[in-house]
Each structure stands twice: as C-alpha cells, then as structure tokens.
Amino acid sequence: MKPRCGGPSCGGPCYQGTPAARIDTSNLRLLGLHGLPPPSVLVSPAVLTNMSPPIPTSAPPGALIVGLLGGVAAGKTQVGRGLAGPRGCLIQADTLAQEVLDSPELAPRLREAFGPDVENERGGIRREVISKQVFDDPALRELLEGWIHPQVRARIEHALTEAQTAGAEPIVLDVPLLLENDAEHGLAGRCRYLVFVDAPPALRQERATRQRGWPADEVSRREATQLSLSIKRERADFVITNDGTDQELDHAVGQLRAQLGLT
C-alpha cells in the first residue's frame, strides 16, 4: 500500500489501496445509516457484528474518527490499515512511542533508569528490556510513563490536526490504552465509533510468541494491568472477530467500510 497524505506525524501512515471485501454481517445496523440496503449474509469465521447504537460523542462535525479496541495481538493494526483505506489515516500510538523512545533527548534518562543494555548496537532503544523491567516495577513504570505519555499525546494531537487538514477520512486511532487513559487524553470521546477486534486468547498468545518472541504467559501478564476485554467489548459499537485467515479479516473490514459509506 502506498502512503497518501504524507503527513510526518500520521503514524500509520495514510494508506492507499484496500483489500476486497466479503464478510458475514448478520444483524448489522448503524445509527444514521438505516436507509442503506441490508448487507448480505455469508458464512465466514470472520464476523462483524453491531454491539449497540453508538453513543453521541464530542467528535467534531465532519470528522469521522474511529477508535480501535482489543487484546494484545488481536490484529488491530491490520484492521486499522484496512479501515483507513485509500483516503484515510491510521495513527498508531506505538509507532509514535517508539519515536519518542529513540529521541536523543531521552537516551540519557533511559540509560540511567534501565542500564546500558537498554540500547542496541545501533544506538536504538530495546523495548523488550524496558518492558521486562517496568512490568515488575510499578514505580519505574510510572516514571517512564511520565516521560513518554505527554510527548505521545502531543504527537497524536499533531497527527490528528494534520489528518483533518488534509481531509483524511476516516481517521483511525490505534491507541492501546484508549479507554484506560481517556481522562488524560480525551481521545475515546472524540471517536464517532469504537471497533473491538476479537480473537481467542490462545490464538493471540500464539501470534505474540511467533511474531514477537514473547514467552507463553506474556499476553495475559500485560493484559492483567489493563481494563478487562469484556468491558472494552461492551463499550464497542462494532466487533470484528479475527480467528480466520487474513483474507477473511480483510473482507470483514471491507464490509464495515461499506456500511460507513467509505467505499
């Protein structure tokens, strides 16, 4: 996929080109889109369902902002890229956080707090070293968040401004603690819709082990510090179940785009 708007702070970046869509969408309904033809029902492991009528938010008129929810390794990045499509923008907090971690200004603090092993041979920051220490030391985690979170929030705001100025639609927010830290950043309240990406725990752990090299208990250990997935699922306007193939997931995302009037 080829970047579209090219804004330097759009952590996605913005994507051009969206996979074809085919999806089981039984009982799908969107507030304000009732006049659309009913979607076809196809049997597929990837299922898109409407959870409840969306709750009005403080999102500015005309700005279609969609927030992603879900567990670790559920497939939020792939969903976000597909939702962004040819004219949208995917803003990824993890990408922006890595930029902050790699900034020269932060390097001395990280070396002092986490030791010399925090840097790799190229001078980049090894996130696995940081993750291992902060999950065992709440005080150290709070210290790191104080360094990182304000800068990440500022970069997200800048990326949102760039995306809105460029006329990107939709703007998709992939922010891991979207609900947990909403009192600080207010991003969840600016989303017109929340989409929960669902996948079985065993499958998510298998993905995390295969793709990220995480040990067998790492997913559950990290999620124990966050809001429960059941609460996130209840807060969502839509659920996409990602327990099939990549193609099936892409089809599910394509159907949601169609219901949002994005195709």
N, C-alpha and C positions, 0 to 999 in steps of 0.2 A: 504494500500500500504506500502511496506517495503523499508526503505532507502537503496540506492545502494552504492554511493561512500563514504558517511560518512564524508565528509569534514566539519569541525566545522563552517565554515563561509558561507556555502551554505544554505541560509536562508529558503529554500524550505521545507524540504531538497530535496535531489535527490530521485526520486520515482521509484519504481519497480512495474510494472503491469499497463496496460492501458485498459480502458473500450472498448468494441466492438464498431464498427463504422457503422453508417448508416445515410446518410445526403443528402439533396437536394443540388446539386452542379452545377446548371445550369451556363453555360458560364464561367467555371473556366479555367484559363490559368496562368501558371507560366513561367517567363522568364528563359530560360535554360532547361526547362522540357517539351518542346513541343512534344518530341517523345513519351511521356507516353500515354497509351491508354486513350481515353476520359472517364471522370467519368460518372457513371450512374446518372440519374436524378430521384430523389424521392421526392414526395410532403411531406413536413415537415415544421412545424413552425420554426425550427432551420435552418437558411440558411447561407451558406458560399459562399461569392462572391469575385471575384478578383476586386480590385479597379483600378489598373493601373500597368504597368510594373515596377518592383522595380528599384529604383534609385541606382546606384553604390555607395557604402559607403566605409569607411575606415576600415571596419571589416577585421581582419587578415585572410589570406587564410586558408581554412580548418576549421575555427571556425564558426559554424552555431549558431549565436546569434539572437534570436527573441525577439522583444520588444512588450509589451502589452500596448494598449491604451484603453480608455473607461471611462465612467462615474462612479460615486460612486455606489457601489452595482450592477454593471452590470454583475458580475460573472467572473472577471478576474482571481481570484485565482483558480477556478475550471478549467478554460481554461488553465491556466499555468501548473497545475498539469498534465492535460491530454497531453498537448504538450510535456512536459518533458519526459513522458513515462518511459520505463524500463532502458534507458541508458543516460537520460538527467539530467539536474539540473534546478530547479526553484529557483531563487534568489529573495527574497521578501524584498523590502526596508522597509516596515512597520515592519517586524519582526526584522530587524537589528536596526531600530529606537527605538523599544521597548527595545532592549538590551542596547542601549546607555542610554536611559532614566532611566533604572533600575541600571545603574552602580553606585557604591558607590561614585565615584568622583564627579558626577553631582548632587547628592542629596542635598547638602547644597545650591547650587545655585537655585535649583528648589524651595526649601522651602522658601528661601528669596524672590524670584520673585513671587511665586504663593500662598504662605501661607501654613500653616501646613496641611490643608485639601488635599493638593496635594498627600499625602501619605495615603495608606490604612492601615488597622490594621496589615498587614503582612510586612509593610515596602516597598511595591511596589508602583509604581507611577500610579496615576489615570489619565489616558489620557483624560477622559471626562472633568476633572477640567481644565486641560491645554487648551484643545480645546475651551472651552467656553470663556476663557479669551483672548486667542490670536486672535480669530476671531473678537473680539470687540476692540482690541488694536493693531494697526499695529506696533507700536514701540516695544511692548512686543513680538510680533510675530517675528520681525526681530532679537531681542535679542536671542530668543530661537533657531531660525534657525542658528544663528552664533555658538551656542553651539553644535547643533545636526548635521547639514548637513556635515561639514568636516569629522566627525567620521563615518557617514553613508557611505559617498563616499569612504573612506578608506576601510571599511569593504566590500563594493561591489567589489572594485578592488581586494581585497584579495580573495573573493569568486570566482571571475572570473578566477583568476590565478589558484586556486585550481581545479576548474571545468575543465579548459583547460588541466592542467597537468594530471588529471585523465582520460582525453579523453571523457568527457561527451558530448553528442550530442542529442538534441540541448541544448543550454544554454538559458533559458527563463528569461527575466528581467521583473519583476512586480514592476515597479517604478512609483508611482503616478504622479510625475512631470517630466516624461521622456523627454517631448518636452520643457516644460517651463524652465527647468534648464539645458538644454543641453550645454549652453555656459559655465557652471561651471564644469559639469562632463563629457561631450562629449560622453555619452552612446548611444544616439539615432543614432549618426553617425557610431557607431560600430555594429549596428544591420543590419543584412542582409535583414530581413523582419520586418515590423511592422504590427501587427494584432489588429484591433479595435473590441472590444466586445460591441455590441449594445444592448440596451434594452430600452423600453419606460420609460419616466420619472416617470409616476405614479407607474409602477411596481418596479422601482428602489427605490422609496421612501417607498413603502410598504415593500420591503425587508429590507431596513435600519431600519424601525420602528420595524419590527418583530424580526429581528436578532440582532440589536444593541441598540434598545430602543431609537432611535433618534426621536425628535419631527417632526411635519409634514413639516416644512419648512427647515430642516437642510441640505438636499441634495442640494437644489437649492442655499442655502446660501453659502455652501462650494464651489460649482462649479462656483459661480459668481467671485471667486478670481482666477480662472484658465483659461487657454486657452479654447476657445469655443469647444464644442464637434464636431461641424460641421467642424472646421479646423482639429481636430485630425482625424476625419473620412476621410477627403480628403488626409491627409498625409499617411494613411494606405495603405498597399499593399493588405490586405485582411480584410474582415468584417465577423464576426460571429454574427448572430442575436440570442440573448438569451431571447426569450419570450415564450418558451415552457417548457417542462419538463427537469429534469436533464439528463435523458437518451438521449433525443434529442440533448442536448448540447454536451454530451459526443460523440455522433455519429458524430456531426459536426467536433469536434476536431480530431476525428479519421480519417476523410476524409482528413483534412488538413495535418495530419501526413503522410498519404499515398502519397499525392501529393508532399510532401517534401522528399519523399524517406526514411521515418523513420520507415516503417513497413515491 
